[in-house]
Amino acid sequence: MKSIYKFFIVLLLLPFMAIQGQNSGKIAVDSWSLSEIINMVISNYPSLKKAEKDIEIANAKIGLTKTAYLPNVDFTSSYTRIGPVNSINFNGKQLQLYPENVYNATFSVNENIYDFGKTSKNVALEEQNKEMSKLSVSQLKQRLSMAIMGNFYSIAFLQEAINIKNDQLKTLNEHLHFVEKKASTGSATRYDILTSKVRISIIENQKTDIQTSLQIQNGQLNSYLGKSQDTQLKLRNELLTPKLVPSVDSLCNVAFMNRNELKISKQKEAILQSRLNIVKTQNNPSLNAFASGGLKNGYLNESFQDVGKLNYTLGIGIKVPLFDANRSKFAKIQANADIDGNQQETELTRRSISNEVIESRANAIAALKKVTQSELQLDQAQQAYALAEINFHAGVITNLDLLDSFMSVSESKFVFLKSKIDYSVNLLKLRIALGEQIY
């Protein structure tokens, strides 16, 4: 009976245990990847939210411009008391020329029938402005991603650098303990002890500098994320795999197709062309229709009595500008000059992108060479350390010589780590220079 009772208790508790396990799985995060950090920042960063509001404003402007296609409908009502009222004697009766109490209720409709392209050109301009807002958002996301990328890899490098320094301190302290034991038996000198302590002090100072830099970088990342400055985030050490870099010409062609700067420059030209089209339609005629109807008094019946009647007004009108004091002429000159200036700006942007691609490619290739060289250096340092251990146990070298060999291995690990981080950063910069989205 007891076993059955326990079985039922376990069944009742299983759902709660499952829920708790799921919640703990959601909360516990070992480390964050670059893409996760970028997505978190992009979803909450204030400047991006403001830029996205600009798209909403652009949509509102498009809707506002399209209202020119719709009629304006008004309702007006009034009451007026007039006195004194003039009257004349007609057929033995006093006939008032107008009523003392005047009332009027009217619905009015005004519709733009055709404006020869004015409204359509304005709508096209606002749609071009909306596309510009979208491109600006994409460009802002790319710039923000680039800033976060540098911050991310700086933190990843500093975290690993602290681990390397901790290993160095651990080995140095073990060596100091070993030397102090030898000094107590007369097998080591005070020089050996002081040398070990000096090295420990140097590494501790280096670790302090790294911790300070890490604290600053963490503060910047928390600022991007909108988190408290005390929040500690562990980042994954995402190192990119070395690969061959294509030629400059092919990279430049890709960059010219993908870079937001060129897209924005071309979009500016489209906007300027739309403005020129609007200028060309300024002196176009416009055709309007109007209608109104309602109820008002002041009408006389057969007995010459004031009565209220339904009334209406219908009409159509056309407006043709004849002379605008040369405003459209000079507006066209200005618009054409703006288009020509933007074309020169586009060419400067192309040249700037070419230089950026060439520089990023050269840095990526140089960083790849450093990865190969530092890897070879680390392998040689490890081989030298293995030989130093053999020679130390054989009594050929001193413990300080062995320690020097170990420090060379640690420094080689440090250089190798930095070269891999630099390569990853430079390769991502090259991808950004090509216009590839990393967010």
N, C-alpha and C positions, 0 to 999 in steps of 0.2 A: 504493500500500500504506500509505503514511504517513497519508493522508487517511482511509482505512478504519479504521486503528488509532485515530486520534483520535476518529472517530465513535463507536466502541465504548466508548471511555473516557468520553465525554460521556454516553452512555446509562447507564453504570454509576453515574455521579455524580449524575444527575438526581434520583433519590429522596432522596439526602442533602441536595441543594440545596433541594428542596421542603420537607423537614422543617425545615431551618434557617430557611427563609423563614417557615414557619408559626410557629415558636417566636419568631422576632424580632417577628412581627406581634402575638403575644400579650403580649410584654414591653413593647413600645414603646407608651406611652399618652401622647397629647399633652395631654389635659386630661380633667377629671372633671365630669360633670353633677351637678346636685343630687340627682336620683333615684338615681344610682349611689352617691353618698356616703351617702345615707340608708340604702340597702339594705345597704351594707357595714357600717354602724354597727349596724343592727338585727340583722344575722346574728351579731354577735360581742359585743354590749354585755352586761356582766355582770348588770346589774339586770334586763334582759329575760330572760336565761337563768334567773335566779332566779324571775322571775314565771311563766315557762313550767313550771318545776318545781312551782309551786303547783297547776297544772292536773293534773300527774301525781299529786300528793298527793290532790287532789279525787277523781280516778278511783279511787285506792286506798281512800278513805273510802267511796265508793259501794259498791265491792266488799265492803268490810268490813261495811257495814250490811246488805247483801243476804245475808250468811252466816247471818242469823237464819232464813232460809227453809230452810236445810240442817240435817240431823241432826248430832248430835255422837256419834261412834263411838269407844269406848274398849276397850282390851284390858288386863286386869289379871291378874297371876299372883302367887301367894304360896305359901310353904311355912312351916309352923310346927311346931316340936317342943314337945310339952307333957309335963310331968312334975311330980309323980307323977300317974298316972292312976287314978282311982277305979274299982273293979270290985265286982261282987256275985256271989254264988254262985247260979247258976240251973240247976236240973236237973242238978246234979252237975258243972257247969262254971263256971269263972270268966269272967264276962261283963264286959268293959270298957265303961264308960259312954260313952267317946269314945276315938278312936284317939290313939296317941302322936304319930304323924306325920300332920299335916293339910296337904293340898295343895289348891289351887284355881286354876282357869284360866277366865276369864269374858270374853265379849264383851258390851258394853253399848251400847245405842242410845237416845238421847233426842231426840225430835222435837217441835218447836213446831207443833202442828196448825193453830191459828188464834188470833191475838191481837187480833182486832177492830180492825185498822187501825194498830196501833202501828208495826210494821215498815215498812209502806208509807209512812206519814207521815215516818218517819226517812229513808227512801230519797229521798223527794221533797225533803226539806230539803238533803241532800247534793248532789242534782242542781242545786238552786238555787245552792248555794255554788260549784259548778263553773262555772255560767254567770257568776257574779260574778267568778271568777278570769279567765275569758276576757275579760270587759269591762275588767277592770283591766289586762290585757296590752295591749288595744287603746288604752286611755287612755294608758298609759305610752309606747307607740310614737308616739302623736300628740304628746305633750309633748316627747319626745326629737326627733322630726322638726322641731318648731317651734324648738327650741334650735339644732339643726344648720342650719336654714334661715337664722337670723340670723347664725350663724357663717360660713356659706357666702357669703352676699351681702356680709358685711363684708370677707372676703378678696377676693372678686371686685372690689369697689369699690377696695380698697387697691392691688390689682395694677394696675388701670387708672389709678389716681391716680399711681402711681409712673411709669408711661409718660408721663403728661401732664407731670409734673415733669421727667422726662428731656428731653422736647421743649423745655420752657422753658429748661432749663440749656444745651441745645445752641444754641438761638437766642441766649441771652444771652452765651455764650462767643464765638460768632461775631460778635456785636455788639461785645463788648469788644475782640476782635482788630481789628475794623474801626476802632473809635475810637482804639485805640493807634496804628494806622497813620496816621490823620488827625492825631493829636497830634504825631507825629514830623515832619509837614510843616507844623505850625502851624495846621491847619484845625480842630482840636478842643482843648478845654481840659482841664485836670486834673479839673475838676468832672465832665465827661462820663465820664471813666474811673472816678472814685470812685463816681459814681451807679450805673454798671453793676456794679461790684464789690459794692456794697451789695445790689443786687437779686439778684445771684448768691448771696450769703451767705444772704439771706432764703429763697430757694428751696431751697438746700441744707439749711437747718435744717428747713424744712417737709418735705422728702424724708426726713430722718432720723427725724422724728416718725412719718411714715407707715410707714417701714420697721420702726420699733419696734412700732407697732400691728400691722403685718402679722405680725411674728414672734410676738407674743402670740396672735393669732388662729390662726396656724398651729399653735402649741403646743396650743391648745384642741382644734382639729380632730384633730390626731394623738392626743390623749388619748382622744377619742371613738372613733377608729379602732383604738386599741391599738397604734399605730406609734411608732417612735422620734421623739423631739422634734426631731431634726435632719432628718426627712423633709420634703422640699419637694414640695408638691402644687400643680399648676397647675389652676385651676378655670375652667370655661367661664362666660362672662358671659351667663347666661340671663336676658334681660330680657323680661318679659311684655308682650304687645300691649295697648295701652289699649283699654278697652271700657266701655260704659255699665253703671252699677251699678243693679240693681233697687231697688224700694221697700223700706222698712223692714219693713212688714207681711209681705210675701212672704218676705223673708229670715228673719224671726223664725220663721215657720211651718216653713221648711226646717230651721232650727237646732233647733227643738223635736223634730223627727222624727229628727235624725241625731246630736245631741250625745251623747257617751258619758256625760257627767255626769248627764243626765236618765235615760239607760238604766240607769246604776248605781243612781240613786235609786229607780227603779221596781223594779229587781231587789232592792234592800234591802227594799222593801215586800213583795215576794213571799217573801223569806226570813223576814221577821217573821211573815207570815201562816202560813207553814209551821210556824214554831215555836209559834204559837198553836194550830194543829191538833194538834201533838204534845202540848201541854198538855192539850187536851180529851180525849185518849185515854189519859192517864196512869192513870185509874181504870177502864179497860176490863178485863174479865176476860181470862184467857188459858187456852187448852186445850192440854195437853201429853200426849204418849204416851211410854211408856218400855218397853224390853224388854231382857232380858239372858239369856244362856245360856252354859253351859260345862261343865266337868268338875270334880268335886270328890269327895273320899272322905268317910267318916263314915256311909255307908249300910250296913245289915246285911242279909245274905242269909238264906236259910232255915236255914243252919247257924250263924247269929249271927256270921258273919265280916265283918270290915270290907272293903267294896269301894268302888270309885269308880264314879260314875254320871253320865250327862249330866243336866243340870237346866236349867230355864228359869224366867224370871219375866216376866210381861206385865202391863201396867197402863195406866191412863189417869187423868189428874188435871186438875182445873180450879181456878184461883185467882181469887177475886173480892175486890178491895179493898173494904172497908166504910167505913173512915174514915182519912183521911190527914192529920189535924190541920190541915185547911184549906189545905194547901200548894198544891193545884191551883187553889183559889179566888184566892189572891193571885198565883199565877203567871199566871192569865188577866188579872187587872187590870194587871199589869206589861206583859204582851204587848200588850194593847190600847193602853196608853199609849205604848209604843214605836212602834206603827203610826201613831197620831195625830201623834207627834213627827216621824216620817219624812215624813208628808204635808206638814207645815209646811216641813220642810227641802227637799222637792221644789219647793214654791212659791218659796222663796228662790232655788233653783237656776234656775228659769225666769226670775225677774227679773234675776238676774245675767247669764244668757245674753243676755237682751234688751239690757241695757246694753252688753255686750261687742259684740254685733252692731251696735248703733247707733254705738258709738265706732269700730269697725273700718270701717264703711261711710263715716263722716264722714272718717276719715283717708285712705281710698282715694280719695274724691272730691277732697279737698284735694290729695293727691299728684298726681292726674291733672291738676288745674289748674296745679300747679307745673311739670309736664312740658311743658304747652303754653306756659306763660310763659317757661320757660328755653329752650325750642326757639326761640321768637321772639327772645329775648335773644341767643342764639348767632347767629342769622341776621343780626340787626342789627349785632352785633360784627364778623362777617365782612365785611359790606358796608362798615362804617366802616374796617376794615383795608384793604380794597381801595382805598377813596378815599384813605386815608393814604399808601399806596404811590405812588399817582399824584401826590399833592401833594408827597411827599418827592422824587421824581424831578424834579418841576418846581421844587424849591427853595423851596416855600412853607412847609414845616414842617421841623423838625430831626429828626435821627435818634432823639433821645430821645422825641419825639412819636410817631414811627413805632413805637418799642419799646413805648410805653404802649398803643398800639392793639393790638399783638400780644399783650401781656399780658392785655388785656381779652378777646381771643378765647380765650386759654388758660383764663382763669378762667371764662369762659362755658361752655367745654367741661366744665370741672370741675363746675360747677353743674348742667349738663344731665345729666351722668353720674350725679351724686348724686340728682337728681330721678327719673330712671328707676329707679335702684336702690331708692329709697324707695317708689316706686309698686309695684314688683314685690313688695317685702316686705309692704307694706300690703295688697295684693290677696291675697297668700297668707295673711296673717293673717285676712282676711275669710273666705277659704275654710275656714280652720281653725275660725273662730268659727261657721261654718255646719255644722261637723261633717264636712266633706269630708276624706277620707284623702289625705294628700300623700305617704305612704310606699308 
